[in-house]
Amino acid sequence: MDELHIRPAGPGDLDAVLAFWKTAAEGTSISDDRAGVERLVVRDRGALLLAERAGALIGTVIAGFDGWRCHLYRLAVHPDHRRRGVARALLDAAEERFAALGGRRSDAMVLVRNESAHEAWRAAGYGPEEQWRRWVKPLG
């Protein structure tokens, strides 16, 4: 089996990432467009991590750090590569990034209805904090 390689995304990866999310991610986000992802990669070159095997994109995670908190988004693994340690490797890389930046705790955005993701997050040591609720306001 080919070795798993994790690396930060660059501008040339954006179309492939957006296409990948249509197959591997649960749901869509208001920022799931080229302009949104490009802003992320330009602003924080190390935030969007890609997992590849034999040159093929098989997983992603956004490991965002705002100088105060560490946030995880878009953990997605191609359906043909799930339950093989890809998500865990991506989370390990994200946590290493956070530690190097001085982060103290990471949180994750996980859809309530995405129960298969709940298993992956729990296996990596994450759990819901019921006392918190996400409040949102679309801008624009």
N, CA, C and O atoms as CSV, one atom per row, in Angstrom:
chain,resi,resn,atom,element,x,y,z
A,1,MET,N,N,0.845,-1.182,0.000
A,1,MET,CA,C,0.000,0.000,0.000
A,1,MET,C,C,0.886,1.239,0.000
A,1,MET,O,O,1.901,1.278,0.697
A,2,ASP,N,N,0.508,2.253,-0.779
A,2,ASP,CA,C,1.268,3.492,-0.844
A,2,ASP,C,C,1.165,4.250,0.470
A,2,ASP,O,O,0.150,4.204,1.165
A,3,GLU,N,N,2.241,4.941,0.785
A,3,GLU,CA,C,2.309,5.702,2.020
A,3,GLU,C,C,1.382,6.915,1.980
A,3,GLU,O,O,1.204,7.538,0.932
A,4,LEU,N,N,0.800,7.241,3.120
A,4,LEU,CA,C,-0.043,8.415,3.246
A,4,LEU,C,C,0.851,9.637,3.391
A,4,LEU,O,O,1.795,9.636,4.181
A,5,HIS,N,N,0.550,10.671,2.631
A,5,HIS,CA,C,1.321,11.913,2.660
A,5,HIS,C,C,0.374,13.048,3.018
A,5,HIS,O,O,-0.674,13.198,2.390
A,6,ILE,N,N,0.727,13.851,4.020
A,6,ILE,CA,C,-0.089,14.991,4.410
A,6,ILE,C,C,0.710,16.255,4.158
A,6,ILE,O,O,1.880,16.359,4.528
A,7,ARG,N,N,0.047,17.220,3.514
A,7,ARG,CA,C,0.727,18.476,3.175
A,7,ARG,C,C,-0.286,19.607,3.154
A,7,ARG,O,O,-1.487,19.372,3.021
A,8,PRO,N,N,0.209,20.856,3.287
A,8,PRO,CA,C,-0.700,21.993,3.155
A,8,PRO,C,C,-1.121,22.185,1.704
A,8,PRO,O,O,-0.352,21.908,0.783
A,9,ALA,N,N,-2.332,22.655,1.512
A,9,ALA,CA,C,-2.834,22.935,0.167
A,9,ALA,C,C,-2.221,24.223,-0.349
A,9,ALA,O,O,-1.883,25.125,0.418
A,10,GLY,N,N,-2.088,24.288,-1.651
A,10,GLY,CA,C,-1.652,25.496,-2.320
A,10,GLY,C,C,-2.723,25.960,-3.277
A,10,GLY,O,O,-3.734,25.280,-3.454
A,11,PRO,N,N,-2.519,27.114,-3.902
A,11,PRO,CA,C,-3.520,27.648,-4.834
A,11,PRO,C,C,-3.880,26.686,-5.964
A,11,PRO,O,O,-5.015,26.703,-6.441
A,12,GLY,N,N,-2.958,25.862,-6.394
A,12,GLY,CA,C,-3.229,24.929,-7.476
A,12,GLY,C,C,-4.099,23.749,-7.079
A,12,GLY,O,O,-4.510,22.972,-7.940
A,13,ASP,N,N,-4.388,23.600,-5.785
A,13,ASP,CA,C,-5.183,22.474,-5.291
A,13,ASP,C,C,-6.661,22.796,-5.132
A,13,ASP,O,O,-7.462,21.896,-4.881
A,14,LEU,N,N,-7.033,24.048,-5.270
A,14,LEU,CA,C,-8.360,24.475,-4.847
A,14,LEU,C,C,-9.505,23.838,-5.625
A,14,LEU,O,O,-10.500,23.436,-5.021
A,15,ASP,N,N,-9.396,23.736,-6.931
A,15,ASP,CA,C,-10.474,23.115,-7.704
A,15,ASP,C,C,-10.641,21.647,-7.324
A,15,ASP,O,O,-11.762,21.151,-7.216
A,16,ALA,N,N,-9.521,20.958,-7.124
A,16,ALA,CA,C,-9.587,19.551,-6.729
A,16,ALA,C,C,-10.220,19.403,-5.349
A,16,ALA,O,O,-10.990,18.472,-5.116
A,17,VAL,N,N,-9.905,20.303,-4.446
A,17,VAL,CA,C,-10.478,20.251,-3.097
A,17,VAL,C,C,-11.991,20.471,-3.153
A,17,VAL,O,O,-12.748,19.732,-2.524
A,18,LEU,N,N,-12.424,21.460,-3.888
A,18,LEU,CA,C,-13.862,21.720,-3.992
A,18,LEU,C,C,-14.604,20.538,-4.606
A,18,LEU,O,O,-15.694,20.189,-4.151
A,19,ALA,N,N,-14.032,19.926,-5.623
A,19,ALA,CA,C,-14.649,18.736,-6.222
A,19,ALA,C,C,-14.648,17.578,-5.219
A,19,ALA,O,O,-15.628,16.838,-5.128
A,20,PHE,N,N,-13.568,17.419,-4.477
A,20,PHE,CA,C,-13.447,16.361,-3.479
A,20,PHE,C,C,-14.536,16.509,-2.409
A,20,PHE,O,O,-15.163,15.521,-2.025
A,21,TRP,N,N,-14.758,17.717,-1.936
A,21,TRP,CA,C,-15.760,17.926,-0.894
A,21,TRP,C,C,-17.155,17.529,-1.356
A,21,TRP,O,O,-17.974,17.114,-0.536
A,22,LYS,N,N,-17.441,17.644,-2.635
A,22,LYS,CA,C,-18.748,17.240,-3.140
A,22,LYS,C,C,-18.948,15.731,-2.998
A,22,LYS,O,O,-20.078,15.260,-2.869
A,23,THR,N,N,-17.853,14.981,-3.023
A,23,THR,CA,C,-17.909,13.526,-2.889
A,23,THR,C,C,-17.758,13.071,-1.445
A,23,THR,O,O,-18.443,12.146,-1.008
A,24,ALA,N,N,-16.858,13.720,-0.701
A,24,ALA,CA,C,-16.443,13.187,0.592
A,24,ALA,C,C,-16.968,13.937,1.807
A,24,ALA,O,O,-17.023,13.365,2.896
A,25,ALA,N,N,-17.352,15.191,1.654
A,25,ALA,CA,C,-17.790,15.975,2.809
A,25,ALA,C,C,-19.287,15.841,3.003
A,25,ALA,O,O,-20.033,15.608,2.052
A,26,GLU,N,N,-19.711,15.990,4.229
A,26,GLU,CA,C,-21.128,15.941,4.572
A,26,GLU,C,C,-21.670,17.355,4.537
A,26,GLU,O,O,-21.243,18.197,5.327
A,27,GLY,N,N,-22.580,17.630,3.658
A,27,GLY,CA,C,-23.162,18.955,3.575
A,27,GLY,C,C,-22.249,19.957,2.890
A,27,GLY,O,O,-21.124,19.640,2.504
A,28,THR,N,N,-22.751,21.155,2.752
A,28,THR,CA,C,-21.969,22.221,2.141
A,28,THR,C,C,-21.955,23.415,3.076
A,28,THR,O,O,-22.748,23.516,4.013
A,29,SER,N,N,-21.034,24.307,2.791
A,29,SER,CA,C,-20.874,25.507,3.592
A,29,SER,C,C,-21.029,26.725,2.695
A,29,SER,O,O,-20.851,26.641,1.480
A,30,ILE,N,N,-21.356,27.838,3.294
A,30,ILE,CA,C,-21.492,29.076,2.548
A,30,ILE,C,C,-20.170,29.476,1.895
A,30,ILE,O,O,-20.167,30.205,0.903
A,31,SER,N,N,-19.052,29.008,2.439
A,31,SER,CA,C,-17.743,29.348,1.871
A,31,SER,C,C,-17.163,28.262,0.967
A,31,SER,O,O,-15.979,28.308,0.631
A,32,ASP,N,N,-17.965,27.304,0.576
A,32,ASP,CA,C,-17.499,26.250,-0.328
A,32,ASP,C,C,-17.510,26.731,-1.769
A,32,ASP,O,O,-18.255,26.224,-2.608
A,33,ASP,N,N,-16.680,27.706,-2.033
A,33,ASP,CA,C,-16.484,28.167,-3.400
A,33,ASP,C,C,-15.013,28.552,-3.543
A,33,ASP,O,O,-14.290,28.679,-2.555
A,34,ARG,N,N,-14.597,28.731,-4.762
A,34,ARG,CA,C,-13.178,28.994,-5.015
A,34,ARG,C,C,-12.690,30.240,-4.277
A,34,ARG,O,O,-11.604,30.230,-3.699
A,35,ALA,N,N,-13.478,31.305,-4.294
A,35,ALA,CA,C,-13.058,32.546,-3.632
A,35,ALA,C,C,-12.888,32.336,-2.126
A,35,ALA,O,O,-11.935,32.839,-1.532
A,36,GLY,N,N,-13.802,31.603,-1.517
A,36,GLY,CA,C,-13.718,31.358,-0.078
A,36,GLY,C,C,-12.506,30.540,0.308
A,36,GLY,O,O,-11.793,30.879,1.252
A,37,VAL,N,N,-12.273,29.469,-0.416
A,37,VAL,CA,C,-11.132,28.599,-0.103
A,37,VAL,C,C,-9.824,29.302,-0.458
A,37,VAL,O,O,-8.823,29.134,0.238
A,38,GLU,N,N,-9.825,30.066,-1.508
A,38,GLU,CA,C,-8.615,30.805,-1.890
A,38,GLU,C,C,-8.237,31.818,-0.810
A,38,GLU,O,O,-7.058,31.974,-0.493
A,39,ARG,N,N,-9.234,32.510,-0.241
A,39,ARG,CA,C,-8.949,33.446,0.850
A,39,ARG,C,C,-8.285,32.730,2.015
A,39,ARG,O,O,-7.335,33.239,2.610
A,40,LEU,N,N,-8.786,31.559,2.332
A,40,LEU,CA,C,-8.208,30.779,3.424
A,40,LEU,C,C,-6.749,30.455,3.146
A,40,LEU,O,O,-5.890,30.694,3.995
A,41,VAL,N,N,-6.459,29.920,1.977
A,41,VAL,CA,C,-5.098,29.480,1.640
A,41,VAL,C,C,-4.135,30.663,1.555
A,41,VAL,O,O,-2.974,30.551,1.948
A,42,VAL,N,N,-4.612,31.784,1.046
A,42,VAL,CA,C,-3.754,32.974,0.963
A,42,VAL,C,C,-3.486,33.535,2.355
A,42,VAL,O,O,-2.358,33.918,2.663
A,43,ARG,N,N,-4.515,33.586,3.195
A,43,ARG,CA,C,-4.382,34.166,4.538
A,43,ARG,C,C,-3.553,33.287,5.462
A,43,ARG,O,O,-2.744,33.791,6.241
A,44,ASP,N,N,-3.749,31.986,5.380
A,44,ASP,CA,C,-3.064,31.064,6.283
A,44,ASP,C,C,-2.646,29.823,5.498
A,44,ASP,O,O,-3.390,28.847,5.403
A,45,ARG,N,N,-1.457,29.883,4.948
A,45,ARG,CA,C,-0.979,28.836,4.025
A,45,ARG,C,C,-0.970,27.430,4.610
A,45,ARG,O,O,-1.030,26.461,3.854
A,46,GLY,N,N,-0.897,27.291,5.902
A,46,GLY,CA,C,-0.840,25.956,6.491
A,46,GLY,C,C,-2.159,25.427,6.989
A,46,GLY,O,O,-2.207,24.315,7.515
A,47,ALA,N,N,-3.252,26.190,6.841
A,47,ALA,CA,C,-4.518,25.811,7.465
A,47,ALA,C,C,-5.225,24.646,6.782
A,47,ALA,O,O,-5.791,23.792,7.464
A,48,LEU,N,N,-5.206,24.594,5.468
A,48,LEU,CA,C,-5.906,23.525,4.752
A,48,LEU,C,C,-4.920,22.393,4.496
A,48,LEU,O,O,-3.999,22.519,3.690
A,49,LEU,N,N,-5.134,21.289,5.199
A,49,LEU,CA,C,-4.248,20.131,5.073
A,49,LEU,C,C,-4.889,19.081,4.182
A,49,LEU,O,O,-6.083,18.797,4.285
A,50,LEU,N,N,-4.073,18.510,3.304
A,50,LEU,CA,C,-4.529,17.479,2.378
A,50,LEU,C,C,-3.847,16.157,2.693
A,50,LEU,O,O,-2.658,16.120,3.010
A,51,ALA,N,N,-4.602,15.083,2.605
A,51,ALA,CA,C,-4.044,13.731,2.708
A,51,ALA,C,C,-4.072,13.128,1.316
A,51,ALA,O,O,-5.102,13.126,0.643
A,52,GLU,N,N,-2.919,12.615,0.895
A,52,GLU,CA,C,-2.807,12.001,-0.428
A,52,GLU,C,C,-2.185,10.622,-0.304
A,52,GLU,O,O,-1.359,10.351,0.567
A,53,ARG,N,N,-2.614,9.778,-1.200
A,53,ARG,CA,C,-2.018,8.446,-1.318
A,53,ARG,C,C,-1.845,8.205,-2.806
A,53,ARG,O,O,-2.800,8.302,-3.576
A,54,ALA,N,N,-0.616,7.890,-3.208
A,54,ALA,CA,C,-0.284,7.674,-4.622
A,54,ALA,C,C,-0.693,8.879,-5.472
A,54,ALA,O,O,-1.142,8.728,-6.608
A,55,GLY,N,N,-0.531,10.073,-4.903
A,55,GLY,CA,C,-0.837,11.296,-5.636
A,55,GLY,C,C,-2.303,11.666,-5.704
A,55,GLY,O,O,-2.647,12.704,-6.268
A,56,ALA,N,N,-3.181,10.838,-5.139
A,56,ALA,CA,C,-4.621,11.109,-5.174
A,56,ALA,C,C,-5.075,11.736,-3.865
A,56,ALA,O,O,-4.669,11.297,-2.789
A,57,LEU,N,N,-5.908,12.752,-3.954
A,57,LEU,CA,C,-6.480,13.403,-2.777
A,57,LEU,C,C,-7.491,12.463,-2.141
A,57,LEU,O,O,-8.458,12.055,-2.783
A,58,ILE,N,N,-7.263,12.115,-0.858
A,58,ILE,CA,C,-8.187,11.209,-0.170
A,58,ILE,C,C,-8.715,11.779,1.138
A,58,ILE,O,O,-9.562,11.160,1.781
A,59,GLY,N,N,-8.225,12.961,1.547
A,59,GLY,CA,C,-8.722,13.537,2.790
A,59,GLY,C,C,-8.328,14.990,2.943
A,59,GLY,O,O,-7.348,15.450,2.359
A,60,THR,N,N,-9.118,15.714,3.749
A,60,THR,CA,C,-8.836,17.118,4.044
A,60,THR,C,C,-9.203,17.429,5.483
A,60,THR,O,O,-10.016,16.739,6.097
A,61,VAL,N,N,-8.596,18.471,6.004
A,61,VAL,CA,C,-9.054,19.105,7.235
A,61,VAL,C,C,-8.570,20.547,7.194
A,61,VAL,O,O,-7.469,20.831,6.721
A,62,ILE,N,N,-9.396,21.444,7.689
A,62,ILE,CA,C,-8.976,22.827,7.865
A,62,ILE,C,C,-8.626,22.983,9.339
A,62,ILE,O,O,-9.456,22.744,10.217
A,63,ALA,N,N,-7.390,23.386,9.597
A,63,ALA,CA,C,-6.873,23.583,10.951
A,63,ALA,C,C,-6.613,25.074,11.132
A,63,ALA,O,O,-5.486,25.543,10.968
A,64,GLY,N,N,-7.661,25.806,11.469
A,64,GLY,CA,C,-7.562,27.256,11.568
A,64,GLY,C,C,-7.162,27.704,12.960
A,64,GLY,O,O,-7.655,27.184,13.961
A,65,PHE,N,N,-6.267,28.671,13.011
A,65,PHE,CA,C,-5.834,29.252,14.288
A,65,PHE,C,C,-5.892,30.755,14.153
A,65,PHE,O,O,-5.272,31.330,13.259
A,66,ASP,N,N,-6.635,31.392,15.039
A,66,ASP,CA,C,-6.813,32.839,14.956
A,66,ASP,C,C,-5.930,33.592,15.949
A,66,ASP,O,O,-6.118,34.789,16.170
A,67,GLY,N,N,-4.968,32.890,16.546
A,67,GLY,CA,C,-4.111,33.502,17.550
A,67,GLY,C,C,-4.644,33.314,18.958
A,67,GLY,O,O,-3.943,33.580,19.934
A,68,TRP,N,N,-5.866,32.861,19.063
A,68,TRP,CA,C,-6.517,32.662,20.349
A,68,TRP,C,C,-7.022,31.227,20.503
A,68,TRP,O,O,-6.786,30.571,21.518
A,69,ARG,N,N,-7.726,30.756,19.463
A,69,ARG,CA,C,-8.304,29.421,19.535
A,69,ARG,C,C,-7.991,28.622,18.279
A,69,ARG,O,O,-7.701,29.173,17.216
A,70,CYS,N,N,-8.057,27.317,18.435
A,70,CYS,CA,C,-7.788,26.381,17.340
A,70,CYS,C,C,-9.123,25.767,16.903
A,70,CYS,O,O,-9.855,25.205,17.719
A,71,HIS,N,N,-9.425,25.880,15.623
A,71,HIS,CA,C,-10.700,25.393,15.109
A,71,HIS,C,C,-10.471,24.404,13.969
A,71,HIS,O,O,-9.613,24.613,13.112
A,72,LEU,N,N,-11.245,23.336,13.973
A,72,LEU,CA,C,-11.163,22.305,12.937
A,72,LEU,C,C,-12.459,22.284,12.131
A,72,LEU,O,O,-13.562,22.285,12.677
A,73,TYR,N,N,-12.283,22.265,10.826
A,73,TYR,CA,C,-13.413,22.246,9.901
A,73,TYR,C,C,-13.079,21.290,8.756
A,73,TYR,O,O,-11.918,20.955,8.525
A,74,ARG,N,N,-14.099,20.871,8.062
A,74,ARG,CA,C,-13.971,20.126,6.809
A,74,ARG,C,C,-13.058,18.898,6.891
A,74,ARG,O,O,-12.277,18.616,5.983
A,75,LEU,N,N,-13.186,18.174,8.020
A,75,LEU,CA,C,-12.531,16.866,8.068
A,75,LEU,C,C,-13.345,15.962,7.158
A,75,LEU,O,O,-14.504,15.659,7.441
A,76,ALA,N,N,-12.737,15.538,6.075
A,76,ALA,CA,C,-13.438,14.708,5.098
A,76,ALA,C,C,-12.468,13.666,4.555
A,76,ALA,O,O,-11.318,13.971,4.242
A,77,VAL,N,N,-12.946,12.447,4.451
A,77,VAL,CA,C,-12.155,11.345,3.890
A,77,VAL,C,C,-12.991,10.701,2.797
A,77,VAL,O,O,-14.184,10.457,2.973
A,78,HIS,N,N,-12.354,10.431,1.673
A,78,HIS,CA,C,-13.057,9.795,0.561
A,78,HIS,C,C,-13.689,8.488,1.058
A,78,HIS,O,O,-13.049,7.734,1.791
A,79,PRO,N,N,-14.935,8.219,0.666
A,79,PRO,CA,C,-15.618,7.012,1.141
A,79,PRO,C,C,-14.831,5.711,0.937
A,79,PRO,O,O,-14.957,4.792,1.746
A,80,ASP,N,N,-14.031,5.616,-0.114
A,80,ASP,CA,C,-13.264,4.396,-0.361
A,80,ASP,C,C,-12.047,4.245,0.546
A,80,ASP,O,O,-11.394,3.202,0.536
A,81,HIS,N,N,-11.738,5.274,1.328
A,81,HIS,CA,C,-10.535,5.253,2.178
A,81,HIS,C,C,-10.853,5.421,3.658
A,81,HIS,O,O,-9.943,5.635,4.460
A,82,ARG,N,N,-12.106,5.330,4.030
A,82,ARG,CA,C,-12.489,5.500,5.432
A,82,ARG,C,C,-12.132,4.275,6.252
A,82,ARG,O,O,-12.013,3.159,5.745
A,83,ARG,N,N,-11.965,4.534,7.550
A,83,ARG,CA,C,-11.638,3.490,8.544
A,83,ARG,C,C,-10.263,2.878,8.280
A,83,ARG,O,O,-10.035,1.693,8.521
A,84,ARG,N,N,-9.349,3.721,7.775
A,84,ARG,CA,C,-7.977,3.281,7.503
A,84,ARG,C,C,-6.954,4.227,8.129
A,84,ARG,O,O,-5.777,4.186,7.772
A,85,GLY,N,N,-7.389,5.073,9.053
A,85,GLY,CA,C,-6.469,5.955,9.750
A,85,GLY,C,C,-6.212,7.302,9.093
A,85,GLY,O,O,-5.381,8.070,9.575
A,86,VAL,N,N,-6.909,7.604,8.002
A,86,VAL,CA,C,-6.675,8.864,7.297
A,86,VAL,C,C,-7.133,10.043,8.146
A,86,VAL,O,O,-6.397,11.018,8.299
A,87,ALA,N,N,-8.333,9.966,8.695
A,87,ALA,CA,C,-8.845,11.064,9.526
A,87,ALA,C,C,-7.940,11.272,10.736
A,87,ALA,O,O,-7.633,12.405,11.105
A,88,ARG,N,N,-7.525,10.188,11.340
A,88,ARG,CA,C,-6.649,10.308,12.521
A,88,ARG,C,C,-5.322,10.959,12.151
A,88,ARG,O,O,-4.818,11.790,12.906
A,89,ALA,N,N,-4.749,10.601,11.012
A,89,ALA,CA,C,-3.493,11.210,10.570
A,89,ALA,C,C,-3.675,12.703,10.293
A,89,ALA,O,O,-2.802,13.507,10.619
A,90,LEU,N,N,-4.804,13.070,9.696
A,90,LEU,CA,C,-5.084,14.484,9.461
A,90,LEU,C,C,-5.230,15.241,10.776
A,90,LEU,O,O,-4.700,16.342,10.923
A,91,LEU,N,N,-5.945,14.655,11.730
A,91,LEU,CA,C,-6.114,15.314,13.025
A,91,LEU,C,C,-4.795,15.411,13.779
A,91,LEU,O,O,-4.532,16.418,14.436
A,92,ASP,N,N,-3.965,14.381,13.693
A,92,ASP,CA,C,-2.637,14.451,14.320
A,92,ASP,C,C,-1.823,15.600,13.731
A,92,ASP,O,O,-1.169,16.342,14.464
A,93,ALA,N,N,-1.864,15.745,12.405
A,93,ALA,CA,C,-1.126,16.831,11.743
A,93,ALA,C,C,-1.694,18.186,12.158
A,93,ALA,O,O,-0.937,19.129,12.387
A,94,ALA,N,N,-3.008,18.291,12.255
A,94,ALA,CA,C,-3.634,19.544,12.680
A,94,ALA,C,C,-3.232,19.884,14.110
A,94,ALA,O,O,-2.915,21.035,14.408
A,95,GLU,N,N,-3.241,18.899,14.986
A,95,GLU,CA,C,-2.876,19.135,16.383
A,95,GLU,C,C,-1.400,19.509,16.524
A,95,GLU,O,O,-1.049,20.328,17.374
A,96,GLU,N,N,-0.540,18.922,15.707
A,96,GLU,CA,C,0.882,19.315,15.701
A,96,GLU,C,C,1.016,20.767,15.264
A,96,GLU,O,O,1.795,21.523,15.844
A,97,ARG,N,N,0.267,21.153,14.257
A,97,ARG,CA,C,0.267,22.547,13.794
A,97,ARG,C,C,-0.164,23.478,14.921
A,97,ARG,O,O,0.486,24.492,15.177
A,98,PHE,N,N,-1.256,23.135,15.590
A,98,PHE,CA,C,-1.753,23.967,16.677
A,98,PHE,C,C,-0.727,24.092,17.803
A,98,PHE,O,O,-0.494,25.186,18.317
A,99,ALA,N,N,-0.125,22.986,18.177
A,99,ALA,CA,C,0.875,23.019,19.253
A,99,ALA,C,C,2.048,23.922,18.871
A,99,ALA,O,O,2.546,24.681,19.704
A,100,ALA,N,N,2.485,23.842,17.624
A,100,ALA,CA,C,3.605,24.673,17.166
A,100,ALA,C,C,3.240,26.162,17.180
A,100,ALA,O,O,4.113,27.013,17.347
A,101,LEU,N,N,1.960,26.471,17.005
A,101,LEU,CA,C,1.495,27.856,17.002
A,101,LEU,C,C,1.156,28.360,18.406
A,101,LEU,O,O,0.832,29.535,18.578
A,102,GLY,N,N,1.230,27.478,19.414
A,102,GLY,CA,C,0.914,27.870,20.783
A,102,GLY,C,C,-0.521,27.623,21.191
A,102,GLY,O,O,-0.956,28.102,22.238
A,103,GLY,N,N,-1.261,26.886,20.388
A,103,GLY,CA,C,-2.656,26.596,20.716
A,103,GLY,C,C,-2.755,25.694,21.935
A,103,GLY,O,O,-1.865,24.888,22.205
A,104,ARG,N,N,-3.847,25.842,22.661
A,104,ARG,CA,C,-4.041,25.080,23.897
A,104,ARG,C,C,-5.179,24.068,23.834
A,104,ARG,O,O,-5.173,23.075,24.560
A,105,ARG,N,N,-6.156,24.322,22.964
A,105,ARG,CA,C,-7.304,23.419,22.863
A,105,ARG,C,C,-7.898,23.591,21.484
A,105,ARG,O,O,-7.969,24.707,20.969
A,106,SER,N,N,-8.320,22.511,20.890
A,106,SER,CA,C,-8.955,22.617,19.579
A,106,SER,C,C,-10.419,22.226,19.686
A,106,SER,O,O,-10.806,21.398,20.511
A,107,ASP,N,N,-11.210,22.838,18.840
A,107,ASP,CA,C,-12.612,22.472,18.765
A,107,ASP,C,C,-12.954,22.147,17.321
A,107,ASP,O,O,-12.239,22.528,16.394
A,108,ALA,N,N,-14.041,21.449,17.150
A,108,ALA,CA,C,-14.419,20.976,15.817
A,108,ALA,C,C,-15.874,21.304,15.540
A,108,ALA,O,O,-16.724,21.244,16.428
A,109,MET,N,N,-16.139,21.649,14.297
A,109,MET,CA,C,-17.504,21.826,13.831
A,109,MET,C,C,-17.955,20.480,13.252
A,109,MET,O,O,-17.428,20.027,12.236
A,110,VAL,N,N,-18.927,19.851,13.904
A,110,VAL,CA,C,-19.405,18.531,13.482
A,110,VAL,C,C,-20.926,18.589,13.376
A,110,VAL,O,O,-21.611,18.939,14.337
A,111,LEU,N,N,-21.442,18.246,12.211
A,111,LEU,CA,C,-22.888,18.252,12.028
A,111,LEU,C,C,-23.545,17.233,12.959
A,111,LEU,O,O,-23.066,16.107,13.097
A,112,VAL,N,N,-24.625,17.632,13.584
A,112,VAL,CA,C,-25.352,16.754,14.495
A,112,VAL,C,C,-25.825,15.499,13.765
A,112,VAL,O,O,-25.774,14.403,14.323
A,113,ARG,N,N,-26.283,15.649,12.528
A,113,ARG,CA,C,-26.836,14.503,11.786
A,113,ARG,C,C,-25.774,13.555,11.230
A,113,ARG,O,O,-26.105,12.461,10.774
A,114,ASN,N,N,-24.505,13.957,11.263
A,114,ASN,CA,C,-23.436,13.148,10.679
A,114,ASN,C,C,-22.889,12.166,11.722
A,114,ASN,O,O,-21.786,12.339,12.238
A,115,GLU,N,N,-23.677,11.145,12.015
A,115,GLU,CA,C,-23.338,10.222,13.090
A,115,GLU,C,C,-22.077,9.405,12.826
A,115,GLU,O,O,-21.373,9.049,13.771
A,116,SER,N,N,-21.780,9.104,11.579
A,116,SER,CA,C,-20.537,8.361,11.301
A,116,SER,C,C,-19.324,9.221,11.648
A,116,SER,O,O,-18.293,8.695,12.066
A,117,ALA,N,N,-19.438,10.533,11.479
A,117,ALA,CA,C,-18.340,11.418,11.864
A,117,ALA,C,C,-18.171,11.447,13.375
A,117,ALA,O,O,-17.052,11.573,13.871
A,118,HIS,N,N,-19.266,11.333,14.108
A,118,HIS,CA,C,-19.178,11.345,15.568
A,118,HIS,C,C,-18.232,10.250,16.050
A,118,HIS,O,O,-17.446,10.467,16.972
A,119,GLU,N,N,-18.307,9.089,15.438
A,119,GLU,CA,C,-17.431,7.980,15.816
A,119,GLU,C,C,-15.970,8.333,15.588
A,119,GLU,O,O,-15.125,8.058,16.440
A,120,ALA,N,N,-15.666,8.937,14.454
A,120,ALA,CA,C,-14.279,9.304,14.144
A,120,ALA,C,C,-13.768,10.353,15.123
A,120,ALA,O,O,-12.640,10.253,15.606
A,121,TRP,N,N,-14.582,11.348,15.416
A,121,TRP,CA,C,-14.155,12.392,16.357
A,121,TRP,C,C,-13.946,11.814,17.753
A,121,TRP,O,O,-12.961,12.141,18.416
A,122,ARG,N,N,-14.862,10.959,18.206
A,122,ARG,CA,C,-14.695,10.350,19.539
A,122,ARG,C,C,-13.431,9.501,19.594
A,122,ARG,O,O,-12.706,9.535,20.588
A,123,ALA,N,N,-13.162,8.743,18.537
A,123,ALA,CA,C,-11.964,7.898,18.506
A,123,ALA,C,C,-10.690,8.730,18.598
A,123,ALA,O,O,-9.660,8.247,19.068
A,124,ALA,N,N,-10.762,9.983,18.148
A,124,ALA,CA,C,-9.595,10.871,18.203
A,124,ALA,C,C,-9.531,11.657,19.512
A,124,ALA,O,O,-8.643,12.490,19.694
A,125,GLY,N,N,-10.475,11.393,20.429
A,125,GLY,CA,C,-10.429,12.041,21.735
A,125,GLY,C,C,-11.292,13.283,21.872
A,125,GLY,O,O,-11.195,13.985,22.878
A,126,TYR,N,N,-12.127,13.569,20.893
A,126,TYR,CA,C,-13.001,14.739,20.947
A,126,TYR,C,C,-14.374,14.327,21.453
A,126,TYR,O,O,-14.780,13.174,21.308
A,127,GLY,N,N,-15.079,15.270,22.042
A,127,GLY,CA,C,-16.433,15.011,22.496
A,127,GLY,C,C,-17.233,16.290,22.511
A,127,GLY,O,O,-16.665,17.379,22.600
A,128,PRO,N,N,-18.550,16.176,22.424
A,128,PRO,CA,C,-19.390,17.375,22.432
A,128,PRO,C,C,-19.406,18.033,23.809
A,128,PRO,O,O,-19.313,17.358,24.835
A,129,GLU,N,N,-19.524,19.335,23.815
A,129,GLU,CA,C,-19.721,20.084,25.047
A,129,GLU,C,C,-21.135,20.655,24.981
A,129,GLU,O,O,-21.383,21.654,24.306
A,130,GLU,N,N,-22.032,20.025,25.670
A,130,GLU,CA,C,-23.453,20.371,25.557
A,130,GLU,C,C,-23.774,21.764,26.077
A,130,GLU,O,O,-24.817,22.318,25.731
A,131,GLN,N,N,-22.910,22.342,26.896
A,131,GLN,CA,C,-23.212,23.668,27.426
A,131,GLN,C,C,-22.980,24.780,26.415
A,131,GLN,O,O,-23.347,25.927,26.668
A,132,TRP,N,N,-22.371,24.459,25.266
A,132,TRP,CA,C,-22.116,25.463,24.238
A,132,TRP,C,C,-23.056,25.256,23.068
A,132,TRP,O,O,-23.423,24.124,22.754
A,133,ARG,N,N,-23.436,26.312,22.440
A,133,ARG,CA,C,-24.262,26.261,21.249
A,133,ARG,C,C,-23.659,27.226,20.240
A,133,ARG,O,O,-23.266,28.333,20.609
A,134,ARG,N,N,-23.579,26.836,18.996
A,134,ARG,CA,C,-23.046,27.696,17.938
A,134,ARG,C,C,-24.138,28.659,17.494
A,134,ARG,O,O,-25.244,28.238,17.156
A,135,TRP,N,N,-23.833,29.932,17.497
A,135,TRP,CA,C,-24.742,30.959,17.014
A,135,TRP,C,C,-24.152,31.510,15.736
A,135,TRP,O,O,-22.950,31.770,15.680
A,136,VAL,N,N,-24.956,31.694,14.717
A,136,VAL,CA,C,-24.442,32.144,13.433
A,136,VAL,C,C,-25.296,33.264,12.857
A,136,VAL,O,O,-26.481,33.399,13.161
A,137,LYS,N,N,-24.653,34.056,12.019
A,137,LYS,CA,C,-25.337,35.083,11.250
A,137,LYS,C,C,-24.645,35.145,9.902
A,137,LYS,O,O,-23.479,35.534,9.838
A,138,PRO,N,N,-25.324,34.775,8.817
A,138,PRO,CA,C,-24.712,34.911,7.498
A,138,PRO,C,C,-24.421,36.384,7.207
A,138,PRO,O,O,-25.241,37.252,7.507
A,139,LEU,N,N,-23.286,36.656,6.640
A,139,LEU,CA,C,-22.902,38.017,6.278
A,139,LEU,C,C,-23.068,38.205,4.780
A,139,LEU,O,O,-22.475,37.472,3.989
A,140,GLY,N,N,-23.838,39.145,4.404
A,140,GLY,CA,C,-24.001,39.448,2.985
A,140,GLY,C,C,-25.140,38.775,2.320
A,140,GLY,O,O,-25.359,38.968,1.124
